[in-house]
């Protein structure tokens, strides 16, 4: 598959996965989940792991990235997670959680697939916060069953 075709496939898969999360959220599928009941706020890490599973099932390998915005004051510190693939193409399905914050450029993209932009440059990434995604089963046992439960709820809407 050529680069353009691969990008279109990634955009299509990321968009359908985000729409499925939104549909599951609206249907109350996450009401009992302590984190996902506030989607997209504070869900970027889990959402990235879930999307990585979906992309892997569709033949796309990704790397998990978590960066930190340090800000001027300690209370302004904020982390954010997303995926990258190929030639550092960012795949982010929770950037819109920052749409009400001028500090984060009122970033309102619910799905972003592309090169690094001003928003993602706000976050400093350390090597320890980067890992190749091998699917939900490769994650720690403490979160594995919860993420599989969320994944099954989401893919029902695709």
C-alpha positions, 0 to 999 in steps of 0.5 A, spaced: 500 500 500 502 506 498 503 512 503 497 516 501 493 509 501 496 508 508 494 515 511 487 514 508 486 507 511 489 510 518 484 516 518 478 511 516 480 507 522 481 512 527 475 516 525 470 509 525 473 507 532 472 514 535 465 514 532 464 508 536 467 510 542 462 516 542 456 512 540 458 507 546 458 513 551 452 516 548 449 509 550 451 509 557 456 503 556 461 507 560 457 509 566 460 504 571 467 505 568 471 510 573 475 513 567 471 512 561 465 515 564 468 522 563 470 521 555 474 524 552 477 528 559 482 524 562 482 518 557 487 519 552 492 513 555 486 508 555 483 510 549 490 510 545 491 503 548 484 501 545 485 504 538 492 501 538 489 494 539 484 496 533 489 498 528 493 492 530 487 488 528 487 492 521 495 491 520 497 497 523 503 497 528 503 503 532 507 506 538 504 509 544 507 516 546 505 520 553 508 527 553 507 532 559 506 539 559 510 543 564 507 550 564 509 556 568 506 553 575 506 546 578 498 546 577 498 547 570 502 540 569 498 536 564 499 529 561 497 527 554 497 520 550 497 519 543 500 514 538 505 514 532 506 510 526 510 510 520 514 516 519 512 519 525 505 520 523 501 522 530 494 518 531 490 522 536 483 521 538 482 525 544 485 531 543 478 535 543 478 534 551 483 541 551 478 545 547 476 549 553 483 551 554 487 557 551 493 554 554 492 548 550 490 552 544 483 550 544 485 544 541 478 541 538 480 535 534 476 529 536 481 525 531 487 528 528 492 524 524 498 527 521 505 530 522 507 533 529 503 540 530 503 546 535 498 542 540 503 536 540 509 540 541 506 543 547 508 536 550 515 534 552 516 526 551 521 522 555 523 515 552 520 512 558 513 514 556 514 511 549 513 503 547 511 499 541 504 497 542 503 489 542 495 489 543 491 489 550 494 482 552 501 485 552 499 490 557 499 489 565 495 484 568 492 490 572 488 493 567 488 488 561 481 485 563 478 492 564 481 494 557 478 488 554 471 489 557 471 497 554 474 494 547 468 489 546 463 495 548 466 499 543 467 495 537 459 493 537 458 500 535 463 499 529 
